[in-house]
């Protein structure tokens, strides 16, 4: 094989590998979910769930200041000088604890319109969580889970009716693209209309990105060949 032909093939290999990388990111799609079983069935890899149950809710309850983390999830927020708190005041999707707010005037719950951000220790492709509410009505689209790859919202019918008559709404999404942050937000019309807690935040565990590593390896190999096999003059 002539050096010119080797050079052409190596360059074509490098271009193909790079196009593979671009194509993987360009073909990303996101599917949203309003029930946990369907979300878990679509989960890429293994599930990791933060259920707050191994964290003390006994007085003085465990506080989660803005910028701090529990497990692989860091929480950031600014809610009228209040602080997130692990609570056990109400029934929830996994007893006994959930995430609330140190606000006795509102039963240690968030109010619709209290937003917060989450960041993750590794790039994830799936995120889902339960919103535990009281008897106040929650309408479709009141709750927004906003990520760089798409936005998921709640259904109008609760997934679970809890023993204390509380209701649980699941909101989640699974994407072909990775992301490292998410925001909990609310429809402006819903602000102040219901109280809520959060429980069972589920993400996927880290995965070896085999396809990307292979494509990157091919690209590096091709570039190396291009540098070492020069065209014949």
N, C-alpha and C positions, 0 to 999 in steps of 0.2 A: 504494500500500500504506500502510495507516495506521501510525502510530508504534507503537500497541499490538501490531499483528501483527508488525512488524519486531522488536520487543522479544521476543515469544514465540518467534519463529524463531531469534533469536540465542541465547536461553537454551537452547533445545532443541539447537542445534548444539554449544554448550559442553558440555552434559550428555552428548551422544552421544560427543564426542571423549574426554571423561574416562572414560566407560564402556569405550571402546575400549582405553584404556591399562590399565584394571583387568582387562579380559578377557584381554589379552595375557599379563599376569603370572599370572592365575589358571589359564590353560589350559596352563601349563608342564608338560612331561613329560620324563622322563629314561630313556634306554636304556643299559644296560650291555653291555660287550663283553669277550670273552676271546680275541679274535684281532685282530691289527692290520689286516689287509686290510678286514674288515667295518667296523672303526672308521674307517679312512681314507675308505671309501666314503660314510660318513654324516657326515663332517666338514663343518661349516658354514664356507664360505669356504676359504682356503688354510691349509695345514699349516705350522707352524713347529716344528722338532725340535731339541732340545738333545741332541747326541750326544757332547759332551765331547772330540771328536777333534781340535779345533783348540787345545786347552789342554794344556800340557806335563804329562806324567806322569813325565818323567825326573827322577832325583834332583837336587835336592830337589823332590819332586812338588808340584803346585799344591794348596794347602790352601783349603778353603771354610769359613771360620769361621761359626758360627751368626750369623744376621742379615745375612750377605752374599749377593750375588746373582751369577748367571751369566746373561748376556743378560737376558731379561724375567722370570726366575724367582729369587725370593729363598728361601733355605733357613733354617729355624730349628729348633733341636733342643737337647737336653741328653742326651748319651750318655756317662755315666761319665767326663767330662773329656776325651773323645776328639774329634777333629776330622775332618770330611769331607775326602776327598782324591781327586783324580783319579788313577786307577790303570790299569795295563795288565798286571796279573799274570795275567789269565785271558782266554780267548776270550769274546767278547761278540757282541751282535747287530749292532753296527757297529764294526769294528776301527779303531784299537787300544784305545781308552779307554772306561772307564765310571766311575761314581761309587762310591767305597768309603769306607773309614775308615782313619785312620792307626793301625792296630792290628796290628802284626806277629804278635802271638800268635794272631790269628784270620785270618791271611793277607790282612790289609788289607781285610777284608769286614765288613759289618754282620752282626749276629746277629739272627735272628727275635726280635722284641720290641724292637729298636732303632727307635723311631718318629721321624718328622720331619714338619715342616710345610712347605708351599710357599705363597707368595703371588705374585701375578702383576701385571705392570705395567699391565694393562688387564683389564676384565671379559671372561672367556672363557666359552664354552659347550661346550667339548670338552677332555678331558684323558685321555691314555693314556701308559703307560710299560711297559718290560720290567723284570722282576725276574730277574736272572741268578743261578742257584743252583749249588751243588756237587752231589755225588751223594746228599746227604741227601734223604729223601722229603719232598715237599710235598703236602699234602692239599687238597681243595677248600675254599675259604673261609679258608685260613690267612692270606692277605694281604688287607687291607682298604684300599681307596682311598676315604676318607670326604670328602665335600664337602657344602656347604649344600643341594645339590639332589638328593643321593642317594649311595648307597654301592655301589661295584663290588668284586667279589672275583675271585680266580683260579679257573681250572678245575683239575681234578685231573690232567689230562694236559698236559704241556708243549707249547708251540707249536713249539719248536725244540730239537733235540739238537745241541750245539755240538761242534766237532772235538775239544776236550779232554774230552768227555763231560759238560760242564756242561749245564744245562737252562735254557730261557728261558720265562717265563710272562708273558703280556700281560694287563694289567688296564686298562680304560678305560671312559669313559662320555661320552655326548653328550646335552645337555639343551636344551630350549627356553628355559630361564632362564639368566641370566648369573651367574657367581660369580667371586670373586677369591682364593679360598684353598682348600687341600685338605690332608688329613692322610694319611700312610701309617701304618697301624696293623696289629695282628695279633690273631688269635684267641688268647685266653689259653692255650689248650692247645698252641699252636704255639711259644710263647716258648722260645727256646734250642734249638730242634730242627733248625735249618738256618742256613747262612750265605748271604748274598746281596749282590749289587751291583745298581745301578740304571743303566739306559741308555735312550737314545732317548725322552726325555720330550717328548711332542708336545701342542701346544695349537693352537687356531685363531688366525689373525692378526686384528687389529682389523677390524671391519666397520662401515660407516655404517649406523646403525639407521634405515633409511629409513621404516619404518612408524611407529615411535615418533616420529620427527621430524615426520612428516606430521600425526599425531594431535595432538602437542603444538602444532604450528603452528595447526591448526584451533581448538584450545582457546583459544590466545592471541588469535587473530583474533576469535573469538566474544566473548571477554571484552571486547576492545577495543570491539566494536560495542555490547555491552551498556552500556558506560560512556559512549559517545558518542550513542547513540540512546535517549532517555529516553521512558517512556510518557507519552501525552497525558493531562493531568488535566482 
